[in-house]
Amino acid sequence: MTNGARSEEEPGSRTPRAARVPSTDPPSGESRRLWRQRDFGIFWAAQTLSVLGDSFALIALPLLVLEATGSLARMGLLTAVGGAASVLAAVFAGALVDRVDRRRLLIACDLVRMVLYAVIPLVWLLGPQVWLLYVVLPLCEAVGMLFAVGYVTVVRGLVGTEHLTQANGRLNATAAAAGVLGPLCAGMVAAWTGPAAAVGVDAASFGVSAVCMLFVRFAARPKDDDGGPARRAGLWQDLRAGIAFLYGHPVLRSLTALLFVFSFLTLGLNDLVIYHLKHDLGRDDGTVGTVMAVGALGTITGALLVARVRRRLGFGRTWTGSVAVCGLAFAGLGWARDVSVVAALSAAFLACVGMAGTCSMSLRQEVTPEPLLGRATSAFWTLQYSAAPIGAAVLTWAAERQGTAPVGLAAGACCVLIAVAGLFTPIWRSGRG
């Protein structure tokens, strides 16, 4: 997501002039202009379609493992392996995104994922091959990380800095709306024809997204301060540049540290919910899809409200409050015996994750110099998710042995403590806007 205004830290400076978060009050007529922007509209549609398909794999892949093995720990291991590949790719993603044509990169990532996911239903015609999931998912997650970093770097060029929070919120809201239909359809497809067929839908969605990207015109790449093309250092120097920027900005430094712990605790939540519904409550695949769809409604709500809430309460209060509610919802998930309660808690959790995530992403786009945006995003995600795969494996392993209720309670309580810790950092003092 991209920027048009000057950052709080000028490119080339060593420390930020202030930790204040810039205002994101929208100018008059902004909503109308966003709707009328052709390139943003096509990009918006492409991402919505992609998420619609991806929600099929979100449910289908864990179900494939559970069907074949009956093990929550094996589900968690698949999540951990995919997460580890994503973290490894994040180390180099920013440097690559800042060096290559971003449009071509996004299209290539879509096409590669289309081919990889298409392999699963074809192979499953001959019989379950769980090992294949441990090959395909890490590759798709690594390519997905490249796409995600590129995605973050192009939105600011499409809409301008003053539109960022609203544009991010709308992208997240419509993606979540697709996520309502996706899990419902995925659950029905999995119940009727098996989870492997649902993965095929995901593959097709990436092909459609790639075609849409062909028609998006991205802004020209920026130049360095001296007017020349962006400097190209080595990969290690590029990663260090991103880390140095994060460390030099007090709010981003605090966010990175707290989200490191939050991601460790929550990456395995999806597996925990699926296992709780299937194993503890004895529900079918259709119920899993319904609960995931209700959860996506929460994401829509959070995405639509985040810009207004941030303008009213400020960044710090919005972020810490969202994380606190996430923890409370997580703590109650394992204890809920009624499907409607599980769905409501999932919706509350995802609504607040969406609000907190949109806030932190928009802030990073607003304050990071354009030539450094890919590397700063890459460094942020590398540090944030570096321990998350281990956390997913530990969470699911513990839940399989101790039960989902006590593990969910412990993890949720820790999330609340993260929000409390945020009160004593520059995040809380970051001001309004």
ABEGO torsion letter per residue (X at the ends): XBBABBBABBBGBABBABABBBBABBBBGAAAAAAABAAAAAAAAAAAAAAAAAAAAAAAAAAAAAAAAGBAAAAAAAAAAAAAAAAAAAAAAAAAAAABBAAAAAAAAAAAAAAAAAAAAAAAAAEBBAAAAAAAAAAAAAAAAAAAAAAAAAAAAAAEAAAAAAAAAAAAAAAAAAAAAAAAAAAAAAAAAEAAAAAAAAAAAAAAAAAAAAABBBBBBBBBAAGBBBBBBBAAAAAAAAAAAAAABAAAAAAAAAAAAAAAAAAAAAAAAAAAAAAAAGBBAAAAAAAAAAAAAAAAAAAAAAAAAAAAAEAAAAAAAAAAAAAAAAAAAAABABAAAAAAAAAAAAAAAAAAAAAAAAAAAAABBAAAAAAAAAAAAAAAAAAAAAAAAAAAAAAAAAEAAAAAAAAAAAAAAAAAAAAABAAAAAEBX
